Amino acid sequence: MTAAGAVLVHGLWHGAWCWNGVRVALSDRGIESAAVELPLTDLAADVQATREAVEAFGRSAVLVGHSYGGAVITDAGSHPLVRELLYVAAYQLDAGESVSRPGAIAGLPDTRLGEALRVTADHVGLDPDLGARLLYGDATAEVAAAAAARLRPVGRQVFRGIPEAVAWRTVPSTYVVCAADEVVHPERQRAMARRARRTVEWPCGHSPAATRPEAVADLVAERVRALS
């Protein structure tokens, strides 16, 4: 039987590239992985891209979602090959919720992300300076600059998408709270983490795949090996 692996789903403004360091570290640990390239046009298209990636991966998988990727895996995690969900500073949404209307957590403290958004008729981008500081505030200057240079605008509809399925109600889930996050406030993360079966808390900012890929790979590998 083919060994289980991991399928990795990025957040807004990013691409599959943001998992490169984690994938190298997973390979070093003997774990096969795939990274999804989301179209970032709307949630339904992103869910479809993820389900297709899981199908192509062709084996039992831990489905990992970072930030907005949590909304994606909440829905796409209903695929029968998905055996566990791993949320990293991510939107573990419930029925009827979206990234812009996250239900019960909406009244909790927020970050300066709203100040960094640059909205046009069709897309939402980020202020290059403030956006990079919020996303990569605990990264080295070199890592932050390289990542920020690759960010891209996203479709406005992604903020409004409501998952059609809520996979974490039937699929085991783990939530990583990033306690120094300046994008998704840690208190909002902790509230969503109560929906998961287990919680881990790290003293880092929003982008641990960039700042601590070895730690991310260790956790992903642990959850993959727990499937066997």
C-alpha positions, 0 to 999 in steps of 0.5 A: 500500500502506498504510504500516506503523505501531505498536500499543502494549501497556501494562503492569500497573495501567495502560491505553491512556492511558499511551501518549498522549504517545508517540502524539502524538509518533508522529503528529508523525513521521507514524507511525500508531498504536493503543493496546490497552486490556487487560482485565488479567484473565488473559494469554489475554484480554490476548493476544486483545485485542491480536490483535484490535487488530492485526487492526483496525489492518489494516496491518504493525505494530511491536508494542510492549510495556511491562513485563507487556505484553512477555508479551502481545506475546510471544504476540500477536506471532505475528499475521501483521501483526506485523513486529517486536517492541519490548520496553520494560523488558518480559518477553520470556518464553520457553516455559513462563515467566510473569511470576511464574516467569520461568525463568532470570532468577528468580535475578537481583537483584530490586526492592522491587515485592513490598513494594508489592503489595496482594493480595486474593482476586481482585486485585492492586493497589499501595501508592499511595506506594511503587508510585508511587515505583517506577513513576515515581521519575524523573518530575516530581511532576506527571506521577507524581501524574497517572499514579498516580491512574489506576492500577487493580487487576489480576487475580491470574491475569495473573502466572501466564499462560504464552504459547502462542506465543513470537513473538520466535523468528521475528519480529525483536525490539528490547529497551530496557533501562531502567538505573535501573528500580525495578520490573523490575531492570535485570539481569533486563532485560539477561538477557531482552534477550539473547533480542532481536536488538538492544538499546538501554539508556536511563538512566531508570526504569521508565516512559519513555512518561511521562518521555521520550515523544519518545525512545520515539517516536523509537525506535518510528518508527525501527523502523516505518520499517525495515519499508519 
